[in-house]
Amino acid sequence: APSLQPLSETPELSDKSRLPTKDQESPRLKHKVLTKSFERVPNYYILQVDSTSYDIFNAIKSLKVITYEINPNYANVQAGDRVYLWEYQCQSIVATATVISNPRNLQPENEEVQFFKSKRLGMQILIQLKIDALINPITKDIIISNHGLDRLPIFDKYRKNTVSIINEKDAKIIDSLKIEKYLSDQREPDLSDQ
């Protein structure tokens, strides 16, 4: 068994020969470097919007950034996450966006207030979304019939969640359906059925 040195024989902390040289790295320092370089992997969400309370179609055509009221139970939605905006009345995905702020107490910007059809009072827990692309609506029928995504939480009639997390594989399937994808500075979507 290794013997313990008496306290008097323990090297002083000022003994620089015991410190790692430039060529040597302390395991502790190495751990700190690895921790700092860690990057969060984005999550994917479908956010439900009801056009009877928020004019989502005109908002996404007019604004580059919109706000979304988030339930505190979904405070894990974070900046960098990818989002599909699901319009409840037409049962379609109408835009893609990126979360650009973590949930916090905010008020919508003045230019966005006009799109709210119901009265909004005071501060609310909101996230900000940068609209990445407007898309010709991808309807529930298209999603379910062509790609078997009927298990997505938005199609569960017993769940009333407005925020649904989805996996990366399902997100890629939805992305593959965006055949008519275009950015907001290109031609406008065909939303005449709304």
C-alpha positions as CSV (number, residue, x, y, z in Angstrom):
1,A,0.0,0.0,0.0
2,P,1.3,3.5,-0.8
3,S,2.6,5.4,2.3
4,L,1.3,8.8,3.1
5,Q,3.9,11.6,3.5
6,P,3.9,13.4,6.7
7,L,2.5,16.9,6.4
8,S,5.9,18.5,6.9
9,E,7.2,16.7,3.8
10,T,4.3,17.7,1.5
11,P,5.6,20.1,-1.2
12,E,4.5,23.7,-0.8
13,L,1.8,25.0,-3.0
14,S,4.3,27.5,-4.3
15,D,6.5,24.7,-5.7
16,K,6.2,25.5,-9.4
17,S,7.8,22.2,-10.4
18,R,4.5,20.5,-9.5
19,L,2.4,22.7,-11.9
20,P,1.7,21.5,-15.4
21,T,4.0,23.0,-18.1
22,K,2.7,24.4,-21.4
23,D,3.2,21.0,-23.0
24,Q,1.2,19.3,-20.2
25,E,-2.5,19.9,-19.6
26,S,-4.3,19.5,-16.4
27,P,-7.3,17.2,-16.7
28,R,-9.3,19.9,-14.9
29,L,-8.4,22.5,-17.5
30,K,-9.1,20.1,-20.3
31,H,-12.6,19.5,-18.9
32,K,-13.2,23.3,-18.8
33,V,-12.3,23.7,-22.4
34,L,-14.6,20.8,-23.5
35,T,-17.4,22.3,-21.4
36,K,-17.1,25.7,-23.0
37,S,-17.1,24.3,-26.6
38,F,-20.4,22.4,-26.0
39,E,-23.1,23.4,-28.4
40,R,-26.8,22.8,-27.8
41,V,-28.5,20.7,-30.5
42,P,-31.7,22.5,-31.6
43,N,-35.1,20.9,-31.1
44,Y,-38.0,20.9,-33.5
45,Y,-41.5,22.0,-32.6
46,I,-44.9,22.5,-34.2
47,L,-46.6,25.6,-32.8
48,Q,-50.3,25.9,-33.2
49,V,-51.8,29.3,-34.1
50,D,-55.5,30.0,-34.4
51,S,-56.3,32.6,-37.1
52,T,-59.5,33.5,-35.2
53,S,-57.4,35.1,-32.5
54,Y,-54.3,36.1,-34.5
55,D,-54.0,37.0,-38.1
56,I,-51.1,34.7,-38.8
57,F,-51.4,34.9,-42.6
58,N,-50.9,38.7,-42.8
59,A,-48.5,38.7,-39.9
60,I,-46.1,36.3,-41.6
61,K,-46.3,38.2,-44.8
62,S,-45.7,41.6,-43.2
63,L,-43.2,40.9,-40.4
64,K,-39.8,39.3,-40.2
65,V,-40.2,38.6,-36.5
66,I,-43.4,37.6,-34.6
67,T,-44.1,36.7,-31.0
68,Y,-45.7,33.5,-29.7
69,E,-47.2,33.1,-26.2
70,I,-45.6,30.1,-24.6
71,N,-47.0,28.1,-21.7
72,P,-44.6,28.0,-18.8
73,N,-44.7,24.2,-19.1
74,Y,-42.9,24.5,-22.4
75,A,-40.2,26.9,-21.2
76,N,-37.6,24.4,-22.6
77,V,-38.3,25.9,-26.1
78,Q,-35.0,27.9,-26.6
79,A,-33.3,30.2,-29.0
80,G,-32.0,28.2,-32.0
81,D,-34.9,25.7,-32.1
82,R,-36.7,25.2,-35.4
83,V,-40.4,25.7,-35.6
84,Y,-43.3,24.8,-38.0
85,L,-46.3,27.1,-37.6
86,W,-49.5,25.1,-37.7
87,E,-52.7,27.1,-38.4
88,Y,-55.5,25.4,-36.6
89,Q,-58.5,26.5,-38.7
90,C,-57.1,25.3,-42.1
91,Q,-55.2,22.4,-40.4
92,S,-52.0,23.2,-42.3
93,I,-48.4,24.1,-41.8
94,V,-48.0,27.6,-43.2
95,A,-44.5,28.8,-42.3
96,T,-41.2,27.8,-40.9
97,A,-39.3,29.8,-38.3
98,T,-36.4,29.9,-35.9
99,V,-36.8,30.7,-32.2
100,I,-34.6,33.8,-31.6
101,S,-35.3,34.4,-27.9
102,N,-35.7,32.3,-24.8
103,P,-39.1,32.5,-23.1
104,R,-39.4,35.7,-21.1
105,N,-41.9,38.4,-20.1
106,L,-42.4,40.5,-23.2
107,Q,-45.0,42.6,-25.0
108,P,-45.4,42.4,-28.7
109,E,-43.9,45.1,-30.8
110,N,-46.2,47.9,-31.9
111,E,-46.2,46.8,-35.5
112,E,-47.4,43.3,-34.5
113,V,-50.3,44.4,-32.2
114,Q,-52.6,45.0,-35.3
115,F,-52.6,41.3,-36.0
116,F,-54.1,40.2,-32.7
117,K,-57.9,39.8,-32.9
118,S,-58.4,39.3,-29.2
119,K,-57.3,41.9,-26.5
120,R,-53.9,41.3,-25.1
121,L,-53.2,43.0,-21.7
122,G,-49.8,43.4,-20.1
123,M,-46.7,41.3,-20.2
124,Q,-46.8,37.6,-21.1
125,I,-44.3,34.8,-21.4
126,L,-43.4,35.0,-25.1
127,I,-40.8,33.8,-27.5
128,Q,-39.7,35.6,-30.6
129,L,-39.8,33.8,-33.9
130,K,-37.8,34.8,-37.0
131,I,-39.9,33.8,-40.1
132,D,-37.6,31.7,-42.3
133,A,-40.0,30.8,-45.1
134,L,-43.6,31.1,-46.0
135,I,-44.8,27.9,-47.7
136,N,-47.9,26.8,-49.6
137,P,-49.9,25.2,-46.8
138,I,-49.0,21.6,-46.1
139,T,-52.4,20.2,-45.1
140,K,-53.1,17.5,-42.5
141,D,-54.3,15.2,-45.3
142,I,-51.0,15.6,-47.2
143,I,-49.0,14.9,-44.1
144,I,-51.0,11.9,-43.0
145,S,-51.7,10.2,-46.3
146,N,-48.3,10.5,-47.9
147,H,-45.9,10.2,-45.0
148,G,-47.7,8.3,-42.2
149,L,-47.2,11.1,-39.7
150,D,-50.6,10.6,-38.2
151,R,-48.9,10.0,-34.8
152,L,-47.8,13.6,-34.6
153,P,-49.2,15.3,-31.4
154,I,-51.1,17.9,-33.4
155,F,-53.4,15.2,-34.8
156,D,-54.2,13.7,-31.3
157,K,-57.8,14.8,-30.7
158,Y,-57.5,14.3,-27.0
159,R,-54.5,16.6,-26.6
160,K,-55.0,20.4,-26.7
161,N,-51.4,21.3,-26.6
162,T,-50.4,24.3,-28.7
163,V,-46.7,23.3,-28.6
164,S,-45.6,19.8,-29.9
165,I,-42.1,18.6,-30.0
166,I,-41.2,16.4,-32.9
167,N,-38.0,14.4,-33.7
168,E,-35.5,15.3,-36.4
169,K,-36.6,12.5,-38.7
170,D,-40.2,13.8,-38.8
171,A,-38.9,17.4,-39.3
172,K,-36.9,16.2,-42.4
173,I,-40.1,14.6,-43.7
174,I,-42.0,17.8,-43.3
175,D,-39.2,19.7,-44.9
176,S,-39.4,17.4,-47.9
177,L,-43.0,18.4,-48.4
178,K,-42.1,22.0,-48.8
179,I,-41.9,21.8,-52.6
180,E,-43.3,25.3,-53.1
181,K,-41.1,26.8,-50.5
182,Y,-40.2,30.5,-51.0
183,L,-38.8,33.3,-48.9
184,S,-40.9,36.3,-48.0
185,D,-39.3,38.5,-50.6
186,Q,-40.4,36.2,-53.4
187,R,-43.9,35.5,-54.6
188,E,-46.7,35.3,-52.1
189,P,-48.4,32.0,-51.0
190,D,-51.7,30.9,-52.4
191,L,-53.8,31.5,-49.2
192,S,-57.0,32.3,-51.1
193,D,-58.7,29.3,-49.5
194,Q,-58.3,30.8,-46.1
